[in-house]
Amino acid sequence: MVFHVHYDKAFDRGNPRIGWAYVLTINDLAQVLPDAVQGSTGELLQAWSENWEDLPASKDSLDPIMRALDAARDQTLVLLHSLE
């Protein structure tokens, strides 16, 4: 849903319940990873929980979710690169 709104400007696509499932799964899986990843996925969960109800109508709700998603992805990539 977030990518549909952010990149495609498709405000009628996606489902917030599916978004919840993804965010919760990401946060659960991160529990076995280093603290930096856990922290960023926790921030993603927080951003989603505070803003999902206003999607897709509000860009103000989209931006914090996108920032948290990017940060979680960045931390995950740092971890993966460190495994080389």
N, C-alpha and C positions, 0 to 999 in steps of 0.2 A: 504494500500500500504506500509506504513512504517513498519508494523509488518511483512509483507511478505518479504520485503527486509532484515530487521534486523534479524529475527529469522529463516526464511526458506531459505534465500539466493535466493528467487524466484524473480528475477529481471523483470520478464515479467508479474507479477500479480499486480492487483490494478489499480486505476485510479486517477490521481491527481485532477480531477474535483470533484470526490467524497470526496477526502481528504479536499478540500476547503470547501465543504458543512459541513463536520463534524467539522472542526476547527472553522468555523464561527458560527455554532450552539452552540458549547461549549462556545465560547466567549460571545455570546448573552445571553445564560442561566445564565452565571456567573454574569451578571449585577445585579442580585437580591441577590447576595451572599456577604459575607464580603470582605473587601478590599484585604486580602491576596489571596483569591481565584481569585478575579478579576485580580490582578496583575499577578498571574501565568498563567492564561488563556490568558492574553494580551501578555505575553512573548511567549506563544505557537503560537499565531497568528503571532507575529513578526518573530519567527523562521521559521514558515511555509512559510510566504510570502517572506522571504529572501532566502529560500533554495529549495522550491518545484520544481523549474524548472530543477534542476540538479539531481533529483531523477529519476530512481534508480541508475544511473551510479556512483555517487560520494558518498563515505562514509563520506567525509567531509561535505556533505549536510545532510546526515542522522543523524549524531551525535548530532548536535544542536537541531534538531527536537525531537529526542528521549529524550534528557535531559529535554527539555521544557515540553514534554508530561509527563515524570515521575514527574517533579516538580508540574505540575497542578494536577495530580492524587494524589500526596502526600498531597497537600493543601486541596483537596476535602476530603480526608480520615480524616485529622485532624479535619475538620469541622464536618464531620459526627460523629466521635467519641465524639466530644464535646456535641453533642445533647443527649447523653445517660443520 
